[in-house]
Every structure is written in structure tokens, then in C-alpha cells.
């Protein structure tokens, strides 16, 4: 059906209606004004244009005009066209674009080795692998800069020798820490040996006083063998110490254990299994004998620990006196 167009005299709105409406009264849908179309101003639509012809598909562009896969610049890693003669980012020349687009076959073994050694130096071996990581890292980084077409992994090499450099001060700090800990442990061990030796001397002094309480306040080396002592067996050296204190300590077997006669720091002596097998090799402490060594002379020295420089007085007290300490070779 043909259509006609005309304007509303009330609002000027263009109205489209069937061709038969030119003989009828119409109502404007916008302003509701009713009127007869003005035949002098009717406009018939132009004949419809013929349908457009179907366009044939565009021809496939030649292979060289198709979009090519981007490649990485061998110098900076920026993605560039394989046909580019140089990298637009860093200006590095691209010698053979089509060959460069193939998988990267450049060598990077030195860089990877540097990184592995750097990680090991940081967590396990310290400077032992840190220095090789630095050397390999610098070599690999230098090759990657000078011959980028043959060697890759410059960034990996940098990470490797940086870890190597970090491991050096860490190794020094850790080594210093271990030294301090060892010294502290040695001091603690030495203090423990001194305390144990001091307790041994106190038990020796206590055993002498108990024995003297049953023998008129006299120590065994001042009592004859007939009365249970060891006076006839005693022989002093030039310093007043008993040459063979084993018989005297054997008399105190009821009050002592052979274990406490060995100083914990004396590596030249060993503990006796019992008093029957006690000899000088089982005694670390030096014993002084004489008629003035008894309970009536409390400040006289009864025994000496030559390893730690400890002295036992007749009243049972123990003091440090380095005058009686021997050289460290015996410790």
C-alpha cells in the first residue's frame, strides 16, 4: 500500500498515512488537531531502491601480507615485528628476523649455574658456593651483553652474583656467631668442671674429718698402720705432697667413692673401678701430709686440684689459688 506524508497545520508534525487518507479527516497524534490534508502539500515517498547486490568475499591477502607472530628483541626483550630491521625500544639491530622468530636456542648454562650456586650459598653452604656464584654470574652477564645472539640469561646471572655477594657478609656474621657460641660453651663447660672439682674436694675433706672423728682428730697419715692409719707408708716430696696418696685414700673407702678422686678436667687420669685397684693413675688431686695437717690447724692445705687451681683446707673450705695450677698441657 502506498503512503503519503503531510504536515499538521497545528504543530507542524510530519504525518505519514495511507494514500486514502487524503480524502478523509485525520487527527494529529501529537497535538490531537483534526484537519483535512492539504493536497497541495502531499508528498509521496520515492520508489524503493532495488536491493543491493551481494558483495563477493574479499580475496585472501598474500602470505607475506598476513599478520606475523611477534618476536622478542634479543637485547631488551621487547616484542617487535619480525620484519623490523632494528628494535624501536633499544635500537638493537635485528640481523635475521625470520630466524629470530624460531625458538630461542641461545646458551644460558653459566647464568643458571650462578643462580643455583647463589641460592645454595644463601641457605646452605655460605661463602663456599657464594664465590663461585659471583664468578660465574659476572662471566655469564658479560657474555650476554657482548654476544646477545649466542648467550642469554643476563638477568638470571645478575640474580646469581647478587645472591653470592649477599652470602659473604652473612657467612662472616654466622661464623662470628658460631665462634662466640663455642667460646660461651667452652666457658660454660670449664665452669661446670670447676664446680664439679670443687664438690669433689669438699667430699674428700668431709671424709677426712669423719675418719679423724673416730681416731682422736688425727688424719690417716698421722696414725700408725696398727691403728688403721698409713703413717709408715707415707713419703713426701719436696713440696710436702704425698708421692703415693693411694694407700691413704684406700683407708677412707667407707667415706669416699673412687670416682671423685679424678678431676673432671684431667684427661691424664681415669676412674678406678674400686679401691682395691686404686693407683696413682686414678688420682688427680695432690695430698699434703704432715703432723700439722689436722683439725687443729683449719687453714692448712689438705689437698690441691692442680688442673683448676683449687685448694682444700683442713676445715673443709675450698678456694681458688692459681699458684697451685699447672700448665694447660695437663688439662
GICOR-V40262 format. One record per residue. RES is the residue in one small letter. OMEGA is omega as a letter, one per 30 degrees, with the letter a starting at -180 (999 if undefined). Layout:
RES_OMEGA, RES_OMEGA
//
This chain:
x_a, x_a, x_l, x_l, x_l, x_a, x_l, x_l, x_a, x_a, x_l, x_a, x_l, x_a, x_l, x_a, x_l, x_a, x_a, x_a, x_a, x_l, x_a, x_l, x_a, x_a, x_a, x_l, x_a, x_a, x_l, x_l, x_l, x_a, x_l, x_a, x_l, x_a, x_a, x_a, x_l, x_a, x_l, x_a, x_l, x_l, x_a, x_l, x_l, x_a, x_a, x_l, x_l, x_a, x_l, x_a, x_a, x_l, x_l, x_a, x_l, x_a, x_a, x_l, x_l, x_l, x_a, x_l, x_l, x_l, x_l, x_l, x_a, x_a, x_a, x_l, x_l, x_l, x_a, x_l, x_l, x_l, x_a, x_l, x_l, x_a, x_l, x_a, x_a, x_l, x_a, x_a, x_l, x_a, x_a, x_a, x_a, x_l, x_a, x_a, x_l, x_l, x_a, x_a, x_a, x_a, x_l, x_a, x_a, x_l, x_l, x_l, x_l, x_l, x_a, x_l, x_l, x_l, x_l, x_a, x_a, x_a, x_a, x_a, x_l, x_a, x_a, x_l, x_l, x_a, x_l, x_l, x_l, x_a, x_a, x_a, x_l, x_l, x_a, x_l, x_l, x_l, x_a, x_l, x_a, x_a, x_a, x_l, x_a, x_a, x_l, x_l, x_l, x_l, x_l, x_l, x_l, x_l, x_a, x_a, x_l, x_l, x_l, x_l, x_l, x_a, x_a, x_l, x_l, x_l, x_l, x_l, x_l, x_l, x_l, x_l, x_l, x_l, x_l, x_l, x_l, x_l, x_l, x_l, x_l, x_l, x_l, x_l, x_l, x_l, x_l, x_l, x_l, x_l, x_l, x_l, x_l, x_l, x_l, x_l, x_l, x_l, x_l, x_l, x_l, x_l, x_l, x_a, x_l, x_a, x_a, x_l, x_l, x_a, x_l, x_l, x_l, x_l, x_a, x_a, x_l, x_a, x_a, x_l, x_a, x_a, x_l, x_a, x_a, x_a, x_a, x_a, x_a, x_l, x_a, x_l, x_a, x_a, x_l, x_l, x_a, x_a, x_l, x_a, x_a, x_l, x_a, x_l, x_l, x_l, x_a, x_a, x_l, x_a, x_a, x_l, x_a, x_a, x_a, x_l, x_l, x_l, x_a, x_a, x_a, x_a, x_a, x_a, x_l, x_a, x_l, x_l, x_l, x_a, x_l, x_a, x_a, x_l, x_a, x_a, x_a, x_a, x_l, x_a, x_l, x_a, x_l, x_l, x_l, x_a, x_l, x_l, x_a, x_a, x_l, x_l, x_a, x_a, x_l, x_a, x_l, x_a, x_a, x_l, x_a, x_a, x_a, x_l, x_l, x_l, x_l, x_l, x_a, x_l, x_l, x_l, x_a, x_a, x_l, x_l, x_a, x_l, x_a, x_a, x_l, x_l, x_a, x_a, x_l, x_a, x_999
//
